[in-house]
């Protein structure tokens, strides 16, 4: 590898115009982490001076044990969080990646504003959802009062108020899921965790599903090991498991088979829901946990789907350090499985 202990060659400055246009602070480094070039944002966030600091090792400027440890690892897929060397109140997200064959690029951005915006979005969604509950309740009350009147409505108005009631129910489900998602996103207190009896929780959910599933007459089978639970938040785990079961019911044709499992798999504990429905095309699988994403929008309107169920599941599992694995064969069915580490068992 070439040495860059001296000032960089003239051709290295050809990168300057490109990195100046980047939205984040950027430094071009040699493989030995010697500073070659950078943009003005790097001066403001990292305190790098040009041309004075060109030729210096980046670790001489970013003196932080967390950053030093980050540089010694082989995997740079995840960013590193450090305090700005020029502002103790500013937290920086640092990413390092290859740039061409003999260059390394270090990217940095202040994340306080980013996290503040995320918090504002979560609070806005939670507040709006909460405020929507009251008017929806009022509308439902008046609709039901009109439908139960002694004076029978003619068929036209019966259809109109039936449609209104259906849409109010759909909005209420959406509001409830938005509130659930906001609660899960904001809940990061491990003190709320306690032993959860997963066999009992799952069996109760299956019994509820059978009672609510009389119209489509699915055959719901179970294979549940007993006396093995996990350490977690019961309300969140119940929400995650219920979402997977309800999805299977919603998207499996009448008379289909749904299998619900709670089993050991090597050093993991697995909750899974498997159906013999239509399945999901491979190019759709990666987007399933995006909020409001629906594979078939017209079909979701019929089932009342909001596209939030799997987003809720994803956030619950992040909190419990668990993983969602989705497998599907188009035309044959799907399986949604939650894998818990054996260390969470109780």
Secondary structure, 3 states (H helix, E strand, C coil): CCCCCCCCCHHHHHHHHHHHCCCCEEEEECCCCEEEEECHHHHHHHCCCCCCCCCCEHHHHCCCHHHHHHHHCCCCCCCEEEEECCEEEEEEEEEEEECCCCCEEEEEEECHHHHHHHHHHHHHHHHHHHHHHHHHHHHHHHHHHHHCCCCCCCHHHHHHHHHHHHHHHHHHHHHHHHHHHHHHHHCCCHHHCEEECHHHHHHHHHHHHHHHCCCCCCEEEEEECCCCCEEECHHHHHHHHHHHHHHHHHHCCCCCEEEEEEEEECCEEEEEEEECCCCCCHHHHHHCCCCCCCCCHHHHHHHCCCCCHHHHHHHHHHHCCCEEEEEEECCCEEEEEEEEEHHHEC
